[in-house]
Amino acid sequence: MAETYEQLEIMKVIQFPKNKEYESRKRDEKLSAAIKMLEYFVSEGKEFNIVVDKETALTLFEESTSNQKIQDYVVLTTSDRENSQKFKVNINNSNLYFIQGTEFD
């Protein structure tokens, strides 16, 4: 009986933590793939949308949206206001944010 208890205690010590390096590498790979996709769209002259949830949008737009009500999602779009209707985003409760290209100047 004591031997079983000792084995269980040893197993607790051998528990492996989450591999944060692996998770970080996977995020970096996804970022790299997303950047390549966006670069392709831009090189082809295509418009694109990026949809983010409310929590993410609030961290990105914390200052500029203090007076604006953010809904459940924000759609970041390269389309201008006139052509935004051609993108049929099937997400209810979303705000449109038109990317100008000068946001981080």
N, C-alpha and C positions, 0 to 999 in steps of 0.2 A: 504494500500500500504506500509506504514512504517512497519507494522507488518511482511509482507512478506520479506522485506529487512532484518529485524532483524533476521528472521528465516534462511535466506540464510547466513548471517554472522556467526551465531551460527554453521551452518553446516560446514563452512570452518574450524572452530576451532576444530571440532570433527573428522576431517580427520585422519585416522589411518596411521601411517608410516609403511613401510615394516618391517616385523618382522625378523630382522637380526638374532635373536637367533634361530628361526625356520630354516632359510636358513643354518646357521652354523651347526645345528644339522643334517640336511639332508646331508650336505657335509661329516660330520663325519661318518654317517651311510653308505654312499656310499664308503668312504675310507675303513671302516671296512670290508665291503662286498668284495671289490677288494683285500684286503690283504688276506682274507680267501680263495678266489679263487686262488690267486697266491701260497699260502702255499699248497693248495691241488695239484696244478700242480707240484710243486717241490717235494712233498712227493710221487707222482706217477711217478716221473722221466720224466715228459712231458716237452717239449719245449713250449715257448709261445712268442708272439709278443705284443708289446704295440705301438700303433700309436698315435703320437702327431702332432699337427699342427706346422707350422713354428714359429709362435710367441712364443709358449710354448718351443719349442726346443731351440730357441735363448736364452731364459732366463736360461735354464738348462745348456747349453753348451757355454755360452758366451765367455769363455776364450779359450777353446780348438778348437773352430771352426772359429776363426777369419780369418784364411787363407783358409777355406773351404767354398764352396758355399752351403748353405742350401736351399733345394728346398721347395716345398709346405708342405711336410710332412716328418717326421723322423720316421722310424720303428725301435724301440728298440727290439732286438731279443736275445734270449738265445741260439739260434742255432749257430753252428760254420759256418764258411764260406763254407765248403764243403757241409754241409746239408742245407744251406739256400735256396737252390732251391726247396726243398720239400714244403716250405711255399710259396704258390702262393698268394702274397698280391696283390690285384687288385686295387692298388692305383698308378696312374701315378705321375710322378714328386716327387719321394720320395727318401730319403737317407736311407741306412741301417746303423745302429749302433749296433755292436756286443757287448753285455754285457759280461764283463770279470769277474765281481765280485769284482774287486779291485778299482772301480771308486771313492769311498769315503774313501779310506785308507789314 
